[in-house]
């Protein structure tokens, strides 16, 4: 099992943050299926202020490329991503079009 950690910011607005969290209390079934079907075994998202931190544990079948292709061809995932972008904003150092950025592990105990 491999673990990936990613970060993204939310628009710094308490009403929008509350709406974003409400969507994540009950994600759409198609989104949950899309996550699991690509080899993600577990996913957690944490928030501090408007910063999000995602932890994904994946099996050997997972690849970011395959997940991206599957998402691009799934209209419901595209609808979700468009909706979520109303609440999200790229990190300051993200390239144009980048959302969740992969983090580098710098310490382990």
Secondary structure as GFF3:
##gff-version 3
##sequence-region A 1 109
A	DSSP	beta_strand	2	10	.	.	.	ID=ss1
A	DSSP	alpha_helix	14	25	.	.	.	ID=ss2
A	DSSP	alpha_helix	29	37	.	.	.	ID=ss3
A	DSSP	beta_strand	40	48	.	.	.	ID=ss4
A	DSSP	beta_strand	51	58	.	.	.	ID=ss5
A	DSSP	alpha_helix	64	72	.	.	.	ID=ss6
A	DSSP	alpha_helix	75	84	.	.	.	ID=ss7
A	DSSP	beta_strand	88	89	.	.	.	ID=ss8
A	DSSP	beta_strand	101	102	.	.	.	ID=ss9
###
